[in-house]
């Protein structure tokens, strides 16, 4: 329980610091490099959960997605495709 409280406190504190930097950049005429670095760093960190996934978790997610689509859990490319049978005019 204590770890959870510390984690939420740290997240709340970092969120407050990020918002302070963003608002200071937007509203204060004397905002500088520190505020810009904090704002850009916080924005960059917000992208990490989308792109940083352990390889084992990603492989398992592909297997689960294949099973949900009716591919029998064999992975990508193991079942019927939804490609159009019609040829394109340039091909």
C-alpha positions in Angstrom: 0.0 0.0 0.0 2.9 2.4 0.8 4.5 1.8 -2.6 1.2 2.7 -4.3 1.0 5.9 -2.3 4.6 6.9 -3.2 4.0 6.0 -6.8 0.9 8.2 -7.1 2.6 11.0 -5.2 5.6 10.9 -7.5 3.3 10.9 -10.6 1.2 13.8 -9.2 4.3 15.8 -8.3 5.9 15.3 -11.8 2.5 16.2 -13.4 2.4 19.4 -11.4 6.0 20.3 -12.4 5.2 19.5 -16.1 2.1 21.7 -16.0 4.1 24.5 -14.3 6.6 24.4 -17.1 4.0 24.4 -19.9 2.0 27.2 -18.4 5.1 29.3 -17.7 6.2 28.8 -21.3 2.8 29.9 -22.5 2.2 32.8 -20.2 5.4 34.2 -18.8 7.6 36.4 -20.9 10.8 35.3 -19.1 10.5 31.5 -19.5 13.7 29.9 -20.5 15.5 26.7 -21.3 14.6 24.9 -18.1 10.9 25.2 -18.7 11.3 24.1 -22.3 13.3 21.1 -21.4 10.8 20.0 -18.7 7.9 20.5 -21.1 9.5 18.6 -24.0 10.8 15.9 -21.7 7.4 15.2 -20.2 5.8 15.2 -23.6 8.4 12.7 -24.9 7.9 10.5 -21.9 4.2 10.3 -22.7 5.0 8.6 -25.9 7.1 5.8 -24.3 4.2 3.5 -23.2 3.0 3.3 -26.8 6.3 2.3 -28.3 8.3 0.5 -25.6 6.8 -3.0 -25.1 8.9 -6.0 -24.1 9.4 -8.5 -26.9 7.6 -11.3 -25.0 4.6 -9.2 -24.4 4.4 -8.1 -28.0 4.7 -11.7 -29.3 1.9 -12.8 -26.9 -0.3 -9.9 -28.0 0.1 -11.0 -31.6 -0.9 -14.6 -30.7 -3.9 -13.4 -28.8 -5.0 -11.1 -31.6 -4.6 -13.9 -34.1 -6.8 -16.2 -31.9 -9.5 -13.5 -31.6 -9.6 -13.1 -35.4 -10.0 -16.8 -35.9 -6.5 -17.6 -36.9 -6.1 -20.4 -34.4 -3.5 -18.5 -32.4 -0.8 -19.3 -35.0 0.2 -15.7 -35.5 0.0 -13.2 -38.3 -0.5 -14.5 -41.8 -1.8 -17.9 -40.8 -5.4 -17.4 -42.0 -7.4 -16.0 -44.8 -6.6 -12.4 -45.7 -9.0 -9.6 -46.4 -7.1 -8.4 -49.5 -9.1 -7.3 -52.4 -9.2 -9.8 -55.3 -9.4 -6.9 -57.8 -6.2 -5.6 -59.4 -5.4 -2.0 -59.3 -5.2 -0.1 -62.6 -1.5 0.6 -62.2 -0.4 -2.9 -61.3 
